[in-house]
């Protein structure tokens, strides 16, 4: 049966016994929807168009150039006085000297050198971590206005092969956490019996939804055009129109030596280039500055799982983040769950028991691609834009994270308020 529920090895969700926070959180839907002066709000949330790695529109643009273009476009669109920015956190995973190039790009874009910057790397969740870091600084009273950015050039900075000394690699879990992500996809498929057919079915949903969204111009709501080398980049070039289930089923496995060899170029996330940016501040400061409030950051969480089964982490991260704020899975209007591989995505969707209609309504990384550090920002940008269209309220984002981790976040739409 198409999208039949999985029955094997349903996980036991961990408790929050080890969780601690100095922030008093609102609990329950009604409390989360209340508006308070010290709320951390999002006043701008946009992304660049995504480029296909090594072949697409951003293939020759290094991270600093993409960042520079995004900073300039953001300042022009918002009219924000850059001297009022208290901090910037840039998420990026693989470029060398990331702090130096990020700071240089910001200064060259017109952000004063008095504005500090940091970088964060928690692989696939890095963009969400940038939002989290700025939000926490605002909650702590250490910043008032901050930028959270996620950027990746997988064309110019592909995943390096991690190396460890022998005493570390002899530990089986440590060894597993160093392995290519494709291997973890095959381990999930093999262990949890995710068939090639099921993977292709979920991939087909992603490709079909993204293709329809692109044709309708839906992504224009979340993309900020940027100027690069005399061209304006404004439309994703990663989305393939006309993908069929038959075509997906005919593709050859890309990892023939691992597991059951069911992962293909059509049912795994694409490799891409791009960036996204959110401006965060307190509600009181936003009202003082006359900023439009698009949404509100509520909370986020991170978890660890057995590295061999890296992709199943949203099954643990989502219940944990919902428990933190007293929400049920039914309270969520839109879920943006990263589609690293169809194997892990299928498992997560069916174990969580969330209707597919609520998940990635305009497709996900299998169709749009997965520039690692951009993804955490893109999911928030995409999710808030979709909530505005639906007049919905609550967004939950989640992703698995290389080496055996996961993350999730909760946001509220206020664009329709």
C-alpha positions as CSV (number, residue, x, y, z in Angstrom):
1,X,0.0,0.0,0.0
2,X,1.3,3.4,-1.0
3,X,2.9,5.1,2.1
4,X,1.8,2.2,4.3
5,X,2.7,2.6,8.0
6,X,5.9,1.0,9.2
7,X,5.5,-1.5,12.0
8,X,9.1,-2.5,12.9
9,X,11.2,-1.2,15.7
10,X,9.1,1.7,16.9
11,X,11.5,3.7,19.1
12,X,11.0,4.7,22.7
13,X,11.2,8.5,23.0
14,X,13.7,9.8,25.5
15,X,12.6,12.0,28.4
16,X,13.8,15.4,29.2
17,X,15.6,14.3,32.3
18,X,18.9,15.7,31.1
19,X,17.4,18.9,29.7
20,X,18.0,22.2,31.5
21,X,17.4,25.9,30.6
22,X,17.6,29.2,32.4
23,X,14.7,30.5,30.3
24,X,11.2,30.1,31.5
25,X,9.2,28.8,28.6
26,X,5.6,29.3,27.8
27,X,3.8,26.0,27.8
28,X,0.7,25.0,25.8
29,X,-0.7,26.4,22.6
30,X,-2.6,29.4,24.1
31,X,0.5,30.5,26.1
32,X,2.8,30.2,23.0
33,X,0.4,32.4,21.0
34,X,0.5,35.2,23.6
35,X,2.5,38.3,22.6
36,X,5.0,39.6,25.1
37,X,7.5,42.5,24.9
38,X,10.5,40.2,25.5
39,X,9.5,37.6,22.8
40,X,12.2,36.9,20.3
41,X,10.6,37.7,16.9
42,X,11.7,37.4,13.3
43,X,11.3,40.5,11.2
44,X,12.9,39.3,8.0
45,X,13.3,35.8,6.6
46,X,14.5,35.2,3.1
47,X,16.8,32.9,1.2
48,X,18.7,33.0,-2.1
49,X,17.6,30.8,-4.9
50,X,19.4,27.4,-4.7
51,X,21.9,26.4,-7.3
52,X,22.7,22.9,-8.4
53,X,26.2,21.9,-7.2
54,X,29.0,21.9,-9.8
55,X,26.4,22.5,-12.6
56,X,24.1,25.3,-11.5
57,X,23.9,29.1,-11.2
58,X,26.1,29.4,-8.1
59,X,28.7,26.8,-9.0
60,X,31.6,29.3,-9.3
61,X,30.5,31.6,-6.4
62,X,32.5,31.0,-3.2
63,X,30.8,31.4,0.2
64,X,32.1,34.9,0.8
65,X,30.6,36.1,-2.5
66,X,27.2,34.6,-1.8
67,X,27.2,36.1,1.7
68,X,28.2,39.5,0.4
69,X,25.4,39.5,-2.1
70,X,22.9,38.3,0.5
71,X,23.9,41.0,3.0
72,X,23.7,43.7,0.4
73,X,20.3,42.6,-0.8
74,X,19.0,42.3,2.8
75,X,20.1,45.8,3.8
76,X,18.6,47.2,0.6
77,X,15.3,45.4,1.0
78,X,14.8,46.1,4.7
79,X,16.4,49.6,5.1
80,X,17.9,48.3,8.3
81,X,20.6,50.6,9.7
82,X,23.6,48.2,9.9
83,X,25.1,50.0,12.8
84,X,22.1,48.9,14.9
85,X,23.1,45.2,14.5
86,X,24.5,43.8,17.7
87,X,25.7,40.4,16.5
88,X,25.8,38.1,13.5
89,X,26.0,34.3,13.6
90,X,26.9,32.6,10.3
91,X,26.3,28.9,9.9
92,X,28.6,27.2,7.4
93,X,30.1,23.7,7.4
94,X,33.0,23.2,5.0
95,X,34.7,26.3,3.7
96,X,38.2,27.0,5.1
97,X,38.7,30.0,7.4
98,X,34.9,30.5,7.8
99,X,35.1,33.3,10.4
100,X,37.5,35.4,8.4
101,X,35.5,35.1,5.1
102,X,32.2,35.7,6.8
103,X,33.4,38.8,8.6
104,X,35.1,40.2,5.5
105,X,31.9,39.7,3.5
106,X,29.8,41.5,6.1
107,X,32.2,44.5,6.2
108,X,32.4,44.7,2.4
109,X,28.6,44.7,2.2
110,X,28.4,47.8,4.4
111,X,28.1,46.4,7.9
112,X,30.4,48.4,10.2
113,X,33.4,46.7,11.6
114,X,32.1,47.4,15.0
115,X,29.5,44.7,14.5
116,X,30.9,41.3,15.7
117,X,30.3,38.0,14.0
118,X,30.7,34.3,14.8
119,X,30.3,31.1,12.9
120,X,28.6,27.8,13.9
121,X,28.9,24.3,12.5
122,X,26.5,21.5,13.6
123,X,26.4,20.2,10.1
124,X,22.9,19.8,8.7
125,X,21.3,21.8,11.6
126,X,23.8,24.6,11.5
127,X,21.3,27.2,10.1
128,X,18.9,26.4,13.0
129,X,21.8,26.7,15.4
130,X,22.6,30.2,14.1
131,X,19.0,31.2,14.8
132,X,19.2,29.6,18.2
133,X,22.4,31.4,19.1
134,X,21.1,34.8,18.2
135,X,17.7,34.1,19.9
136,X,19.5,33.0,23.1
137,X,21.6,36.2,23.1
138,X,18.5,38.3,22.8
139,X,16.8,36.3,25.6
140,X,19.8,36.8,27.8
141,X,19.8,40.5,27.2
142,X,23.2,40.3,25.5
143,X,21.9,41.5,22.1
144,X,18.9,43.4,20.8
145,X,19.1,42.9,17.0
146,X,20.9,40.1,15.4
147,X,21.3,38.3,12.0
148,X,21.2,34.5,11.7
149,X,22.7,33.3,8.4
150,X,23.2,30.0,6.8
151,X,25.4,29.5,3.7
152,X,27.1,26.7,1.8
153,X,28.9,26.2,-1.4
154,X,28.9,22.4,-1.9
155,X,30.4,23.1,-5.4
156,X,33.6,24.6,-4.1
157,X,33.6,23.1,-0.6
158,X,32.4,19.5,-0.7
159,X,32.5,17.3,2.4
160,X,36.1,16.6,3.4
161,X,37.0,13.1,4.5
162,X,37.3,13.2,8.3
163,X,40.4,11.6,9.8
164,X,41.0,10.4,13.3
165,X,43.8,8.5,15.0
166,X,43.6,4.8,15.4
167,X,42.6,4.7,19.1
168,X,39.5,6.7,18.2
169,X,38.6,4.7,15.1
170,X,38.8,1.5,17.1
171,X,35.6,2.5,19.0
172,X,32.7,1.2,16.9
173,X,30.4,4.1,17.4
174,X,33.2,6.6,16.8
175,X,34.1,4.7,13.6
176,X,30.5,4.8,12.5
177,X,30.1,8.5,13.1
178,X,32.9,9.2,10.6
179,X,31.3,7.3,7.7
180,X,29.7,8.9,4.6
181,X,26.1,9.8,5.1
182,X,25.1,7.5,2.2
183,X,26.2,4.6,4.2
184,X,23.9,5.6,7.1
185,X,21.0,5.8,4.6
186,X,21.6,2.2,3.6
187,X,21.9,1.2,7.2
188,X,18.5,2.7,8.0
189,X,17.0,1.1,4.9
190,X,18.4,-2.3,5.7
191,X,17.7,-2.3,9.5
192,X,14.2,-0.8,9.4
193,X,13.1,-2.5,6.2
194,X,12.5,0.6,4.1
195,X,12.1,-0.8,0.6
196,X,13.4,0.8,-2.6
197,X,9.8,1.2,-3.7
198,X,8.8,3.1,-0.6
199,X,11.8,5.4,-0.9
200,X,10.9,6.2,-4.5
201,X,7.3,6.9,-3.5
202,X,8.4,9.4,-0.9
203,X,10.9,11.0,-3.3
204,X,8.1,11.3,-6.0
205,X,6.0,13.3,-3.5
206,X,8.9,15.7,-2.9
207,X,9.7,16.1,-6.6
208,X,6.0,16.5,-7.5
209,X,5.3,19.1,-4.8
210,X,8.4,21.2,-5.5
211,X,7.6,21.1,-9.2
212,X,4.1,22.4,-8.7
213,X,5.3,25.1,-6.3
214,X,7.9,26.2,-8.8
215,X,5.4,26.4,-11.6
216,X,3.0,28.4,-9.5
217,X,5.7,30.8,-8.4
218,X,5.3,29.9,-4.7
219,X,9.0,30.0,-3.9
220,X,9.1,33.7,-5.0
221,X,7.6,34.5,-1.6
222,X,10.7,33.3,0.2
223,X,13.5,34.1,-2.3
224,X,15.3,37.4,-2.3
225,X,17.0,38.1,-5.6
226,X,20.7,38.6,-5.4
227,X,23.1,40.1,-7.9
228,X,26.2,38.0,-8.7
229,X,28.7,38.8,-11.5
230,X,26.2,40.8,-13.5
231,X,23.3,38.4,-13.2
232,X,20.3,38.4,-10.9
233,X,19.8,35.0,-9.2
234,X,16.1,34.5,-8.2
235,X,14.8,31.1,-9.2
236,X,15.9,27.6,-8.0
237,X,17.7,25.7,-10.7
238,X,17.7,22.4,-8.7
239,X,14.0,21.4,-9.2
240,X,13.4,18.9,-12.0
241,X,10.0,19.1,-13.6
242,X,8.2,16.0,-14.9
243,X,9.8,13.5,-12.5
244,X,7.8,10.3,-12.6
245,X,7.7,7.3,-10.3
246,X,8.7,5.1,-13.2
247,X,11.7,7.3,-13.9
248,X,12.8,7.2,-10.2
249,X,12.4,3.4,-10.1
250,X,14.7,3.0,-13.1
251,X,17.7,4.9,-11.5
252,X,20.8,2.9,-10.5
253,X,21.9,2.8,-6.9
254,X,24.7,5.2,-6.0
255,X,26.1,3.1,-3.2
256,X,26.2,-0.4,-4.7
257,X,28.5,-1.8,-2.0
258,X,26.5,-0.8,1.0
259,X,23.4,-2.4,2.6
260,X,20.7,-3.2,0.1
261,X,21.8,-0.5,-2.4
262,X,18.5,1.3,-2.5
263,X,19.7,4.9,-2.4
264,X,19.7,6.7,-5.8
265,X,20.3,10.2,-7.1
266,X,16.5,10.5,-7.3
267,X,15.6,9.5,-3.7
268,X,18.3,11.3,-1.9
269,X,18.8,15.0,-1.2
270,X,20.4,17.0,-3.9
271,X,23.8,18.7,-3.5
272,X,23.5,22.5,-3.8
273,X,24.7,26.0,-3.1
274,X,22.9,28.9,-1.5
275,X,22.2,31.0,1.6
276,X,19.4,32.3,3.8
277,X,19.1,35.0,6.5
278,X,16.8,35.9,9.4
279,X,16.7,39.1,11.3
280,X,15.8,38.6,15.0
281,X,15.0,41.0,17.7
282,X,12.8,41.4,20.7
283,X,9.1,42.4,20.2
284,X,9.6,45.6,22.1
285,X,12.6,46.6,19.9
286,X,10.7,45.6,16.7
287,X,7.8,47.8,17.6
288,X,10.1,50.6,18.6
289,X,11.9,50.4,15.2
290,X,8.7,50.0,13.2
291,X,9.8,46.5,11.9
292,X,7.2,44.1,10.5
293,X,7.0,41.0,12.6
294,X,6.8,37.8,10.6
295,X,7.1,35.2,13.3
296,X,8.3,34.3,16.7
297,X,11.1,31.9,17.9
298,X,9.8,29.6,20.6
299,X,12.4,27.0,21.3
300,X,14.8,24.4,19.8
301,X,16.5,21.2,20.9
302,X,19.3,18.8,19.9
303,X,19.6,15.1,20.4
304,X,22.1,12.4,19.8
305,X,21.4,8.9,18.2
306,X,23.4,5.9,17.3
307,X,25.7,7.2,14.5
308,X,25.0,4.2,12.2
309,X,21.3,5.3,12.1
310,X,21.9,9.0,11.9
311,X,18.8,9.7,9.8
312,X,16.2,8.6,12.4
313,X,17.1,11.5,14.7
314,X,13.9,13.6,14.0
315,X,11.9,10.7,15.6
316,X,13.6,11.8,18.9
317,X,14.1,15.5,18.3
318,X,10.5,16.3,17.5
319,X,8.8,14.7,20.5
320,X,11.4,16.3,22.7
321,X,10.9,19.8,21.4
322,X,7.1,19.4,21.6
323,X,7.4,18.2,25.2
324,X,9.5,21.2,26.1
325,X,6.7,23.6,25.3
326,X,3.7,21.5,26.1
327,X,2.5,21.0,22.5
328,X,1.0,17.9,20.8
329,X,1.9,16.9,17.3
330,X,-1.6,17.9,16.3
331,X,-0.9,21.5,17.4
332,X,1.6,21.8,14.5
333,X,0.2,23.3,11.3
334,X,3.3,22.8,9.1
335,X,6.3,20.5,9.6
336,X,9.5,21.1,7.6
337,X,11.5,17.9,8.1
338,X,14.7,17.7,6.1
339,X,14.8,15.0,3.5
340,X,18.4,13.9,3.7
341,X,17.5,10.5,2.2
342,X,14.2,9.0,1.4
343,X,15.1,6.0,3.6
344,X,15.4,8.0,6.8
345,X,12.6,10.5,5.8
346,X,10.1,7.6,5.2
347,X,11.0,6.1,8.6
348,X,10.6,9.4,10.4
349,X,7.3,10.3,8.8
350,X,5.7,7.0,9.6
351,X,7.1,6.6,13.1
352,X,6.0,10.1,14.0
353,X,2.5,9.4,12.8
354,X,2.1,12.9,11.2
355,X,-0.1,13.2,8.1
356,X,2.0,13.7,5.1
357,X,-0.2,16.7,4.1
358,X,1.4,18.7,6.9
359,X,5.0,17.8,6.0
360,X,7.0,19.7,3.4
361,X,3.9,20.8,1.5
362,X,6.1,22.3,-1.2
363,X,8.6,19.6,-1.3
364,X,11.9,19.2,0.5
365,X,15.6,18.6,0.1
366,X,15.2,15.6,-2.2
367,X,13.8,18.1,-4.8
368,X,15.2,21.4,-3.8
369,X,18.6,20.1,-2.5
370,X,20.4,20.4,0.8
371,X,23.2,23.0,1.0
372,X,24.1,21.8,4.5
373,X,24.3,25.0,6.6
374,X,21.6,26.8,4.6
375,X,19.0,24.1,5.3
376,X,18.2,25.1,8.9
377,X,17.5,28.6,7.7
378,X,15.7,27.6,4.6
379,X,13.2,25.4,6.5
380,X,12.3,28.3,8.7
381,X,12.0,30.7,5.7
382,X,9.9,28.1,3.8
383,X,7.8,27.1,6.7
384,X,6.9,30.7,7.8
385,X,6.0,31.6,4.2
386,X,3.7,28.5,3.9
387,X,2.0,29.3,7.2
388,X,1.3,32.8,6.0
389,X,-0.4,31.3,2.9
390,X,-2.4,28.9,5.0
391,X,-3.1,31.4,7.7
392,X,-1.7,28.7,10.0
393,X,0.1,29.3,13.3
394,X,2.7,26.8,14.4
395,X,5.8,25.5,12.5
396,X,8.0,22.6,13.6
397,X,11.3,22.2,11.8
398,X,13.6,19.2,12.2
399,X,16.6,17.5,10.6
400,X,19.0,14.7,11.1
401,X,22.6,15.7,11.6
402,X,25.8,14.0,10.3
403,X,27.7,11.9,12.9
404,X,24.5,10.8,14.6
405,X,22.5,13.8,15.9
406,X,19.2,15.6,15.3
407,X,17.6,19.0,16.0
408,X,14.2,20.5,16.0
409,X,12.7,24.0,16.5
410,X,9.3,25.6,17.1
411,X,8.2,28.9,15.5
412,X,4.9,30.9,15.4
413,X,3.6,32.7,12.4
414,X,2.6,36.3,13.0
415,X,2.5,37.5,9.4
416,X,-1.3,37.3,9.4
417,X,-1.8,38.9,12.8
